[in-house]
Amino acid sequence: MTSRLVISALVLLAAAGVVAAPAKKPVSAARRAAAASPVQSAHRRTPYVGAICADAASGRVLYTDNADAEAYPASVTKLMTLFLVLEDVRAERYDLDSPVEATPDVNRCEASWIGIKAGESMTVRDLCLALMVESANDAAIVLAVNSSGSFDDFVAKMNSRAAELGMTRTRYYNPNGLPPNAAKKYPWKSFNVSTAGDQLKLALAILKMPEVLEFTSVKTCDLVRTGGGYRVSVTRRVNQPLRRTELAPGESIVKNLCNHNNVMVKDRQKIFNPDGCEAVDGLKTGYIDAGGSSVVITATRGGKRAVAVVLGSSSAKERDEQAARLITDALGALAW
């Protein structure tokens, strides 16, 4: 107690100018630089590890910079998960309104998530919405196990499909992009790895499915608790007004979900076409500490569609600025 009183007295005297305040330890230039600039590494750089953009219809590359450099795609991984689920639906293995019950595999994840537990159910459609809007890691696992019967079989399917698409520098270890973490006892031991060029190949393939925009163009939605699980109610899409969620007796809204694609969602970052319509309508962002911020983004103008990929930016701000620049330039080139 005495020592605390002495310290307090010295502080008061220093403030009054009676005694000199203790000198602060000088901060080194290296520490100042580290605090002022984002983390840099082989997989996380300023402005990015790699970037590319193209005409979505023809695949013609409009810009490329280090597009073969390996990066950690993080939640951009979920584009492959959605792609395989939509292929299942097209093959009539199940439909979007099929209910899916979560298995104990769902415990192999952490936030972002919706909180679905083993034994609870959601439809494939609602899981896909949670996957794209909330970037829900648990939704990715539920969809994966439903698609292939097991977690490992789905990961094998991801890698097989990537090889078929020519994604030669991509390797998946999980369907959601979470990093390896021994403390969480994840079954995967490595980071998912890809390149901007490989992600462009996937984006071009998935954009051949018009139904993908049902999920990627959603800005906000509500997660609704039902009797045996959850459902998702879309409250706003690109170029559409806000709508309210109607609840049935016994239902409650447990979470408001907001898309992480800032260039599509945030007013100050949106890209508008000459007719006043919003240009960007998807696709997916991602972030992990080791891999920085990434995005695959698509937009339309004058009936033309462009797609851009930015992987491994040192910050979300840098990622968004680079993606907005690339997609704006691409739209200008295509609409000319």
Disulfide bonds with the S-S distance in Angstrom:
none
